[in-house]
Amino acid sequence: MRASLRRNRGGVDFWPGFVDALSTMLIVILFLVLVFVLAQFFLVQAIAGRDAALDRLKGELAQLADTLALQKVADAELKEQVGQLGAEHDRAERLQTELGSLTAKHAQDEKAIAQRDIRLSELLALRELAQGELSHEKELSTTAQRQVELLNLQIAELRKQLSDIQAALDIQVSKNKEANAQIADLGQRLNAALASKVEELARYRSEFFGRLRQVLGNRQDIQIVGDRFVFQSEVLFDPGSAVLGQRGRDQIKTLANTLKELTPKIPADLKWILRVDGHTDQLPIHNAQFASNWELSTARAIAVVKFLVAQGIAPEHLTAAGFGEFQPLVAGSDDASRKRNRRIELKLTDR
């Protein structure tokens, strides 16, 4: 037996390890129980919080339902107000249409149109003011009714003004007819006076040309074409020159003497001039003095005018013009045609 005890003492002792493992297991179980208890506690708290949140949500939903009901009532009232405002707007548009039809009849009078526009602007401003007030009222207020009455009074006043303007326009049209009749009578009298002056000038022109014809005689190089006295350029100027030759001076001096004898007989109120026109043939000219036939013809006309002034003819009764080769008497490029086209024309006419 002792030997047996000694064997047991000398062997492995498992009991302490078992106790330790059991203790550890017990601690783990206690820890798990503690965790479960804590989790159960927090879960209970969470469930309690969720119930409270659900209660709050139910309360908010109830408030929202009440607000929605109130909003529906407000929407119904707003729709009623909108309908009333639409009716008032249609009425205002009818008033505006009536005003437009009235003012369109008097569009020709600028002053009336300006006054109409001012009145329409005022009416539109009043209408907008009334609409702004009506947008905040459930029914048409007493103030809006007074404004509508004021608009009606203003429309009646505007109609009266338009009627007065129409009457004034009728009076003005009558006056214009009388003025037009007077203007027509003055025009007839003026035309008669002008015709008399033209006839008087034609008489002096005929006398002037008649005397020139007597003085100059029947010459081949001096002709009368219509109401113009025509000098061939060869009589007055050398070829390509704008200086009056001696023979030309004699001819123009004779013309000046005849014109000076006739001038005192012409009335002072008869505005007349002797127009001197220079013409060339179609052959171009190129020299140091003249770059074109236009300049040559103008220089020749001016030379004749200056000589007439030197002979005592008043400058205010003289004028010079150059036509170059652009106003020929005859068509053709032969020597005879070119000779006829090279000329100085004199015409007694009115200013």
Secondary structure, DSSP 8 states (H G I E B T S, - for coil): -HHHHHHHHHS---HHHHHHHHHHHHHHHHHHHHHHHHHHHHHHHHHHHHHHHHHHHHHHHHHHHHHHHHHHHHHHHHHHHHHHHHHHHHHHHHHHHHHHHHHHTTTT-HHHHHHHHHHHHHHHHHHHHHHHHHTT-SS--HHHHHHHHHHHHHHHHHHHHHHHHHHHHHHHHHHHHHHHHHHHHHHHHHHHHHHHHHHHHHHHHHHHHHHHHHHH-S-TTEEEETTEEEEEHHHHB-TT--SB-HHHHHHHHHHHHHHHHHGGGS-TTS-EEEEEEEE--SS---SSS-SSHHHHHHHHHHHHHHHHHHTT--GGGEEEEE-TTSS-SS---SHHHHHHHSEEEEEEEE-
